[in-house]
Amino acid sequence: MTGFGAFVAAAARRGELVVQPRMGFGDVARMRAGLVATRDAGVPAAGTITLDSFTRTGDHGSVRAALAEGRQLNGYPIVDHPLEVTREMLAGLCGPDFPVQVRHGSPRPQRIMAALVAAGLDATEGGPISYCLPYSRVPVAESVRAWTEAVRVFAGQREHGRPHLETFGGCMMGQLCPPALLVAISLLEAMFFRGLGLDSVSLSYAQQTHPGQDLEALLALRALAGEFLPATEWHIVVYAYMGSFPRTPGGALALVADAARLCVRGGAERLIVKTTAEAHRIPTIAENVTALRVASATAGVEDGRAAVVEDTGIAAQARAVVEAVLDLETDLGAGLARAVRIGLLDVPYCLHPDNARRTGATVDAAGRLRWTRTGDLPLRGLADAGGEPGTAEQLLRALSYMERKYDDAALNASGDGREQPLAAATTSAVRRTGQ
């Protein structure tokens, strides 16, 4: 059976990391050009169609008005473009050697998933927790019902390939969420998909603030997935840091390169890249291609031997959360909704009305994410938590930790305290990989 998961598995057997942009344009010709450039980048890559914010929230009236008036959208409106337009946009591009994934952010994905299947696509992402808590005020129970309906239908669509769904659970809030909770939510959403009949999934994890901690988290995610997802095709996808991104070209590319190194060391098979433009504006197609090439070149020379990392308890904490949620209800969807309601799943700094907001986290002096409060998470005796969450100024410093770290290193490397030009930064980043 062909499909997104099979493409990634084949690359992994060849020792290659699949790289993927976060790309989406409202203009049809530009969306096709972005996919063509990704396919022709000369690296193992998957294509991306990221949807616009109106489609994500179900505001199709605003989408249609924008299309009628020729106004630019911040992503591709797959539901409201005529089906033949999307099929023509994809013609000759999407296939076993170049899969395309739809990324959206909707807590109510039914129309989106129906539209992508009708267009001949078989891969998307999300989840009832990860696409609800950060992005909406939709009640979690309603999101669970919507995702249950959508996944059941999606799992049965095998005309174009084996349907594949990536949980966004490892990317909750993008930053300042301790790794154990990211691992747990990623696992729980993947198990939710599997229980609805979907047998090809990927588990996400967002690069955080400390490479050793991230490596421990990836190894924990891999071990627990092997245990909790039997009879399932799965792989792990890492997202390059999703918080405040370096503003210098050299800093941005160094962070992307470190994300690629993390993938190889932690056994992740796919990487979602970011670009030198993330801190300033929507990236161009060329900037996305540069990031893909830097990441792939870095992965190509990184030592993939099994890493030895300190066990700080991430796997034990994640297991405790997963098992506590599984014990709540016989139906996992109902268990997820109840877990949020009673605080067994409680994401720091998440303002969704259903989120208990009794947990807290910070970046310590060593750069590790640690709990300041664990609320009602089942982590008694498993996680050290203490201290106040800090002042607003301290929170802002934690949020900008990676930006400052990588920009400072880039400026120091330049020798004159100024940003490197983009071409020089690209050359320098690739040189550091030995290419």
Disulfide bonds with the S-S distance in Angstrom:
none
